[in-house]
């Protein structure tokens, strides 16, 4: 049988892990968002160049 202290420590450890994972996922999501924006910008630039070349 585990003590209340051990339960609390495990709960806090899981919260910490969840928070770290959540922060990492947010960072990854923001990086993906930046890449998508850059890709859209590059596509617009290419399209503009193609129109100018016609």
N, C-alpha and C positions, 0 to 999 in steps of 0.2 A: 504494500500500500504506500503510495507516494504522499509526501507531505504537501501542504498548501504552498509552501515555499518553492518546492520543486515544480509544482504546477505553474506557479507564477513565472518562474524563470523560463520554463519551456514556452509559455504563452508569449512572454516578451521577446524571446529569441525568434519565434515564428513571426512576430510582428516586425522585428528588425529585418529579417530575411525578406518578408513580403514588401517592406518599404524599399529595400535595396533593389529588389527585382522590379518593382513598380517604377522607381527612378530610372533604372536602366532601360526599361521599355519605353518610357517617355523620351529619353535621349535618342533611342533608336528611331522612334516615330518622328521626332523632330528632324533628325538627319535625313530620313526618307522623304519627308516633306520638302526639305531644302533641295534634295536631288531632283524631285519632281518639278519644282519651280525652275531649277537650272535647265532641266531637260526641255521644259516648255519654252524658256527663253531661247535656248539654242535652236529649237525647231522654228520659232518665229524668225530668228536671224537667218537661218538657212532658207526659209521660204521667201524672205525679203530679197536675199541674194539671188535666188532663182528667178524671181520676178524682174529684178534689175537686169539679169542676164538674157532675158527673152528679147 
